[in-house]
C-alpha cells in the first residue's frame, strides 16, 4: 500500500513536530496537519518561525524546509480526512475531571469525536493511527465506531498504534534518531500486516529497520504507559532518597553517580529535583492506576500511585522548606522564581513544579516574581487559575512576571531555581546578590548552580539532596 497523503488531526506538541519531520524526510508524501483551533494553525503558518506555537530546538529549521512544499497546516479538517490515505489521531487525552474515573482515567471524548468524524467523511479505505497516548484496548473502541458509524459507503479501516516516545526539549532529535519506533496492529490478518508495513515503510525512510518494532496493538498501547511509568518511577525513587540525604551526611549526586555506574541500573533519570512535570508522566500513571483498579488489581494500582504521591511530596516540601528557612513566614516577602516551564528547552508548563510551589507560597501571602525565557505571562496566570485555589485577580496580584531576570530578582528575599535553563548558570550572581534583601537565600531545585561559588558571594544556599547547605 503506497501512502501519498497523510492527515494528522491535532497540531499540538506531538502532532506538529512529528508531522514536520515526516514531511521533511518523505518529500514524496503530502502531510496536512489540521486543528479546529484557528489561532494555533495561524501560528504554525507564521512567517516568523520564532513564533511557532511549540518551541523545540531545531523545529523551526524542519518547518522552514517542508512547509508549503509538502507540509501544510489547515483548519479544513473534513477536506484533509477525505484526501488522506493515512490519518494520525494526535488530539489531547487529558485526565477526566468529571464522572466515573474522575482524576484518574483518560478522557477519550476527543478521540471518539475524531473517530466519528473520520467515519462520516471517509469515502475510501483509510489507515487510522493512534498517536495520542491512550489506555490499552482503545483501538477496539475506535474500530467499533469506524465500522458502525460510517456514511453508508463500503469503507474499510485498519487501526494502528504508534505511540510517541518524545522528550520535550529534544523532540526533534528524538524523531530524527529514535531509540525505537513502535507500531502495533492486527498482525493476524493480511490487511493488518499490509497497514503495518505501510507505516513501517514511512519510518524506514530515515530510521534503521532494526529499530522499528512491530507488535500487536494491545502491547503497543500498554508499552507507552509503561515506559513513562518506569521513567517517572526512577525520578520519584531518587527524589525520595534526596530527602534522606538531606538528613544525613550523604549527597544525592554522589549516590546517583555511584548507582548509575552499575550497568544494570544506568545513569539516566537519576537527577534529583523539585519534582517531575510535563503532560505525560502524571497523566499516564493515573491512567495505569485506573486501568489496574478496573481489573481489580488494587496492589498494582497502589504501587504505581505511590510514584505520584512521592512526586507531589517533593514539590510540597520544597515550598515548605522555603517558608521555614525564611523564619517561618513569607508573608509580604518577594520570592523570585527562575523558570516556569516544566523542563529546559520547552515552553510547555503542564504539571510544572513551579505552578505548585508558587501556589503554596501564594497561600502564605508571598509576592512571587517569575522569569522564564520562553513561557508567556498569560500562560503562567492560566496555570495558576486552573488550580482554582484563589480568584484570577488574586493570582495576578500575587504573581508578577518579568522579562528580565535581574529585575525579577531585585529586592527579593529568596531565589528559587524551578527550571534547569542553561542560561541561569551564566548570570552575574554577584550583581543579583547586591540587589537582594539580606540574608539572601537561594534554593536550587534543579541542582544546576555552583553552590560553593555562590556561598563565597554571600548567598545562603539550599540544594536538593545535600545536607551541607541546609540550616
Secondary structure, 3 states (H helix, E strand, C coil): CCCCEEEEECCCCCHHHHHHHHHHHCCCCEEEEECCCHHHHHHHCCCCHHHCCCCCCCHHHHHHHHECCCEEEECCHHHHHHHCCEEEECCCCCECCCCCCCCCCECCHHHHHHHHHHHHHCCCCEEEEECCCCCCCHHHHHHHHHHHCCCCCCCCEEEEECCCCCCCCCHHHHHHCCCCEEEEECCCCHHHHHHHHHHHHHHCCCCCHHHEEEEEHHHHHHHHHHHHHHHHHHHHHHHHHHHHHHHCCCEHHHHHHHHHCCCCCCCCCCCCCCCCCCCCHHHHHHHHHHHHHHCCCHHHHHHHHHHHHHHHHHHHHHHHHHHHHCCCCCCCCEEEEECCCCCCCCCCCCCCHHHHHHHHHHHCCCEEEEECCCCCHHHHHHHHHHHCCCCHHHHHHHEEECCCHHHHHCCCCEEEECCCCHHHHHCCHHHHHHCCCCCCEEEECCCCCCHHHHHHHCCEEEECCECCCCC
